[in-house]
Amino acid sequence: MSQERGRRKLMLRLPDIRHLLAGVTSEALGEMFEAYDLAVDALDRFRKQSPMAEELISEYEQLCREIEQEVVVYCKSR
């Protein structure tokens, strides 16, 4: 379930490769989808906290960007 949520989130975030994300399935990509889903959920929680955890927000924003880049490279290399 988490993998599909991650796939959908990435499809919204990366419209240029949406068609690739819709059709590609692999264990490695599934793990990236799941990691992305968990990271985005955590980032949303950190943003809603009061007081905001700026350091964690920055760390998880970077993590999300890195996962996005990994997914783009993976999809374009296939």
Residue pairs with C-beta under 8 A, 6 or more apart in sequence:
2 33
2 34
2 37
2 38
3 30
3 33
3 34
3 37
4 33
5 33
5 37
6 32
6 33
6 34
6 35
6 36
6 37
6 38
6 40
7 21
7 22
7 33
9 36
9 37
9 40
10 21
10 33
10 36
10 68
10 71
11 18
11 21
11 22
13 68
14 21
14 68
14 71
14 72
17 71
17 72
17 75
17 76
20 75
20 76
20 78
21 71
21 75
24 75
24 78
28 74
29 71
29 74
29 75
32 67
32 70
32 71
32 74
33 71
35 67
36 64
36 67
36 68
36 71
39 60
39 63
39 64
39 67
40 64
42 60
43 57
43 60
43 61
43 64
46 52
46 53
46 56
46 57
46 60
47 57
